C-alpha cells in the first residue's frame, strides 16, 4: 500500500529499525556493491513518500545513464530520524555527499559552515532557471549553498456541502479575487452560526514546526520578522500587531477548534478529514491524501489577503556537504535533478510545486486532481523573495522555538498582541545572537 505524506509524518517511528538498517547499507540503482567507495560514487540521504522516492530514483537512473560509471547511492531514512542521523554524521565526519533539507532548516546548516558553497561549481546563469523566491531560499551570505528542488504553499481546502449549507457559494477562483481578511472572517463567522457546537469553521496548519506558516499572516500584512540583514528583529510593528490580533480572534471567537493551536499534536488536516472543520489550510502534498481519505466533495481556494497576498514557502532544498568527495560531480548531479524534465516529473507525481521559473510559467498538472494545480501554482507566486529569504536565516531553528512559545501564549493564554510582538522581537533578537 502506498505510503502517504500524513502516514509518513505521524507513523514513521513504527518503521524506524528496518529503514535505519537500509540507510546504513544504501540503495544502489546501478547494481554496484552496496557500501562501495568506488570513484564516481555520490551518497544521497533523504526521507520521502513513496511518490517522492519514486521520482528521486527516476532522476538518479537518468543521471547515471547520462554519466557512465557514476553511481548514486540513495539512503532512505524515516523523517523523524533524518536530522539526528545527519547531525551525527556531520559531527563524525561521515556525512553523505548530498541530503534533502527543509528551507526553514537550511540556514542553520549553511550558517555553521557545514554545506558546500556551490558558487564555483555551477554554470553561469544557473540561478536563472529558478524563481527569485526559490533562489533566495538557498542563499547564505549572498552565495548558494544548495539548490531549490521543490516548494509548496498553503491554500484553503473546503468541504463543499458544509459551505453551501451555510450559504457560502461564491468561492474565489482567481488569486486577485481572494477573500480579504475581513471577508474571510465573515465567512468563518457565518459557518460558526450554521455548524453544530462540535464542529468548527476551519483549522490552520501551524502545528509543530509548521508554526512558520503563521508568518503568512505577517507577510499578508506586509510585515517582516527580520530586517534585510537577517539579524535585526523587525516584527514589533503595526503589521506584527495586526497579524497577532487577527489570528488571536480565531480562538477568541470559536472559529477554530481549541486543540488546533501551534503546540497541539492534532494535525489540522486530520480535523478536516474527520468532518470536524469545514475548511483547512494545507499544502499541495495533501491532495493525494484528501482524494483517498475525505468522504465528501471538496475544493480549494486561495488564502485571504490583507495589504497583499502572501504565503508560506514550504518544500525542500538539496544541499551538498562541505566534505563532499567530488564537488564537481555533486554539482552536476544537483544540476541534473533540477532540469526541467526531472523536476516536472517529480512534482507532478508527488503533488508538489516546481521551483523552476519556466515550469511555473508553463503550469504543471498533478497526477491526482490536476484541475487544482493552478490554484497552488498561483498562490506560490505570491511569495516574495524577501519572505523566503528571511526563512533561510541561519537562526531559523531557534526562531521557530520563539514563535511556538509566544504564539501559544497569545492563542491559548491571555497575552495581548502588543506584549506578544515585544516578546517575539526580544526572542528573535536573542536567537540571532546565538
N, C-alpha and C positions, 0 to 999 in steps of 0.2 A: 504494500500500500504506500503511495507517495507520502513523503514527509512534508507537512505544511509548515509555513513560517510560524504559525501560532504554536504548533506542537514542538517545533524546534526550540522556541524560546521558553516554553513552560515545562517541557518534559525531557530536556537534553540530559539531565542528570541520570536518567534511567539507563542510558546507553554509554555512560562515561567509560567504563572499563574496556569494552571491545574497541571503541573508537580511539581511545588513548593508545591502545596497542597498535592500531592501524597507523596512527600518527608517527609512531616510532619507526615502523618499517617503511612507510611511504607507499605511494601509488605510482607506479611507473607505467606510462602509456606506451613506452617504446619496447618493452619486453626485456630491457637490460636487468641485470641482477639488482634487486632492491638493496638500498643502502650503499650502492656503488659510489665511489668518489671519483669516477672517471672524468677526464677533461670534457667540457661541454655539458656538464650537468647543472641544472638550476633546481634548487629546492624551494618549494612554494607551499606555505601553510595557510589554511583558510578554514572557515566554517561555511555552512550553506544549506539551503533546502535542496531537495532532490533536483529541482529545476535549475537552481543556480549551479550546482555541481555538474550537471549535465552540460550546461553552457560553457563552464570553465574547461571541462575535459575536451569539448569540441574545439575550443580555441587552442588548447595545448596540442591537440593532434594536428591541427593545421599548421601551427608554428613548427612542429617537428618535421612535418612533411616539407616545409619550406627551408628548413635548416638541417640538412642531412648530418647525422652524427650527434645531434644535440638531444639530450633527454631532459624532460621536466618532471620531477617527482612531486606529485601533488599529495600533500598530507591533510586529510580532513579531520578536524577535531570538533568536539562539541562546543557550542558558543560559550557555555558557562566555564569552559576550561581554556578558551582561546588565549586570553591575555595573561593569565597566570603562567601558561606554558611559554608564551613569547617572552615575557619578562624574565623568567628563569633562564631561558636560553640566551637572551641578551647578556644577562649577568655572567653566565658561564662562558661566553664567547662562542656559543654553539648555535646561534640563531640561523634561521633559514635565509636564503638569499632574498626572497620576496614574501610578503604577507599582506593580508587584507586588513583594513582598519577603518572604523567609522570616522567621519570627518571631525566629530567632536573629540575624538581621541588622538587624531593625527598630530595635533600641535604638541602634545606632551612628549611624544617620541622625537619629533623634529627638534623641539626645544632642548632636549637632553643630549643632542648630538648623536643619536643612535641610528639615524637614517642617512642614506646616501644622497648627497647633493647631485641631482641629475643634470645640472646646467651644462656640463662639458660632454654629456653622453647622448643628448637628444639633438636631433637635426634642427637646423634653423627654421623658424616658423612653426615648430611643433605645437606651440601653445594656441595657434590659430584654429586648430581643429576643435577646440573646446569653447563652451560658452564662457563669458567673462566670470560669472559667478562660480562656475566649476573650477576654473583655473585658480581663482583667488583662494579656494578652499584647500589647495595643496602648497601654499607658499609659506615660507618661514624666512624672515629677513630678506624678502624680495627674491628668493630663489626657490625653485621647485624641488621638493623632497618626496614627490610621489606623482602619480597620475590619477585623475578623477575617472573612476571606472563606471560608476552609475550614480544616480541620485534618486530621491523620492521626496514627495512632499504631501502634506495632508490636505484632503478635501472633506466635504461633508457627505457621508453616506446616509441615506434616509430610507425609512420604511414608508413606501408609497401609501399604503392603506391608512396608517396612523396619521400621516399629514393630511390626507384627503378627508378623513373623519373630522379633523379639526378645521376644515375649510381652507387649508393651505394647498392651493393648486397651482399657484403662479411661482414656480421654482426657476431661478435664474439658469439660463443655458449659455450665457456668454460672460466672460470674466468682467467685462466693463459694466455688466448689469448685476453683479454680485450684490447681495444684501449689504446695506450699511450696518454698522454696529447696532444702531437703533432699530433698524428693520429686523435684524436677526433676533434681537431681544424681544421684539413684539411677536415674532413667530413663536419663539420659545414660550412666552407667557400665554399665548393662545393655546399651545399644546398643553401647558400646565393646567389650564382650566378644563380642558377636554379629557385629559388622561386620568385614570384612577390613581389613588394615592400611592400605589405600589409601583407605578411607572413614572418615568421622568422624560422631559423633552430631549435631552442629549447627554452625552458624556464626552469629555475631552481626553485625548491620548497623551497625557503628560506624566503618566506613571513611571517611576524609576528614573533611569537616565533619559527617558523621554521628556523630562522636565525642560529640556532645551526647546521643546515645541512651544512652550509658553512664550518664548521670545517672539513668536509670530505676532502676538498681540502688541508687543512693544514696537516691532517694526511697522505694523499697520498704523500705529500712532506716530510714525516717522521718528521713532526714538532709537537710541543705541544703548548698549550696556558697557561698551568700551570705546574710548576715543580712537582716533586714527593710529596712535602709537601702540595700540593693543595692550596698554598698561594702565592708563588713567581711567578710572570708573566714570561712566557718563550716564548712569541710569537715574540719578537723582535729578529728575527733570519733570516738566509738565507731562511729557509723553510717558515717562515711567509711572507717575502717579495715576494717569488716566488708564493705563493698561492694568495696573493693580486694582484700582477701584472697579473697573468694568468686570474683570474676572472674579473679584470677590462677590459680585452680585449673583453669579451663578449659584453659589451656595446659600447666600442670604435669601434669595427668592425661590429656592427649591427647584431650580431649573436643571440641576444635575444630582445624581444620587450622592448621598453623604459619603459613601465609601469609594468615591472616584477622585479623591484628592491626589496630590503628587506622590505621597508616600504610601498610597494604597497598593495592595498586592493584587487587586482585582483589575484586570485589563479592561479598558473602555470597550474594545471590540467584543469581549465576552458578554458584556451587559447588553450590547446591541443584538448579538446573535440570539440571546435568550428572550428578546422582546421586551426587556426591561426599559430600554430607551428607544425613542423614535428616531433619533439621529445620532451619528457617531463621527467624530473626526478621526480619519485614518488615511494611511498611505495606499499607493497602488498595489503594494505587496499583499494587501488584504483581499484583492479581487478574487483570486482562486479560492481562498478560504470561504469568502462570503458566498460565492457561487455554489459551493458544495455544502455549506453549513446552514445558511439562512433559509428558513422555510416560508419566506414571504417575498413579495415583489419589492425590489429595491432599486434605487438610482443614486446618482451622485450629482452634487452641485458644488459651486465654489464657496470657500470660506468667506466670511464677511470682511468688509474693508472699512477703513476709517479715513485717515489722511491719504492712504494709498492701500493698494492690495499688497500683500506680502505673504511669505510662507516660510516654513522650516526647510533647511537644506539638509535633508537626510541622505542616506546612502553610504557608500564606502569608496575609499581610495585603495589603490595598490601601491605599496611602497617597497623599496629595496633597503636592506640593512647596510649600515656603513661598512661592515666587514664582508660584503658580498664578494665571492671569489673572482668573478669576471664581470665587472661593472658594465662593460660594453655589451656583453651578451644579455645581461639582465635588462639593459635599456632597450635592446632590440625586442626582447620578449614583451616588455611593457608597451612598446610601440605597436606591436602586432595585436595585442589584446584589445587595444583601443582603436584599431582600424574600423572602418565603417561597417563592414560585413560582420565582423566578430561582435561588435557592440550591439548591432541591431538584432542579431540572433539571440544574444544573451538576454537583452532587455525584453524582447518580445516573449521569449519562453518563460522568463521568471516574473513577468509583470512588474518591471522596474523601468525607470526613466533614463534615457541616454544623457550623456554629458557633452556629446559632440554637437556643435552648432548646426551642422548640416542635417543631422537626424532630427533635431528639434524643429528646424525649418520645414523639413520634409514631412514630419509626423511619424508616428510609429503605431503599429497595431499590436495590441497584446494578443497572445494566443487565446486567452479567455476574455470574453466580453470586450472585443475590440472597439465597440462603439463608445466605450468610456475613456479610451486613451486620450482623446483631445482635451478633456477636462483636466486630467493630470498634467499633461504636457504644458497647457496654457498656464496652469497655476504655478508650475515650476519656474516659468518665465518671469513670475512676479518677484522672485528672489533677486535681490540686488547684490553685486559683488561686495559692497560694504557690509552686507548682512552675513554672507557666507564667510567673508574674511575674518570677522570677529569670532566666529565659532571655531576657526582654526588657531585660535590663541594657544600658546604653549601652556597657559594656566587653566585651560577649559575644564580639566578634570576637577580641580579644586573649586572652580566657579560653579560647577554643577552641584556640589555639596551645599554651597551658599544658597543657590536658588531653591533647592529642596527644602532647606531649613526655614528660610524666610517666607516662601510662598505657603508652606504648610501652616505657619503661624497666621498668615493673612487669611487663608481659606477656612481653616477649622478652629483657629484661635480667635482672639479678639484684637489682633494687631491691626491698627489702621494703616491706610495706604501711605501716608507721609512717613510714618515710622518704618514701614516695610522698605521703602525705597532708600531711606537713610541707611538702614541696616544692610541692605543689598550693596549699596555703594561702599560701605566700610568693609564688608566681607570680600567683595571683589577686589578692592584695593589691597587687602592683606593677601589675597590669593596670588595676585600678580607679583608680589614681592617675595614669594617663597622661593 
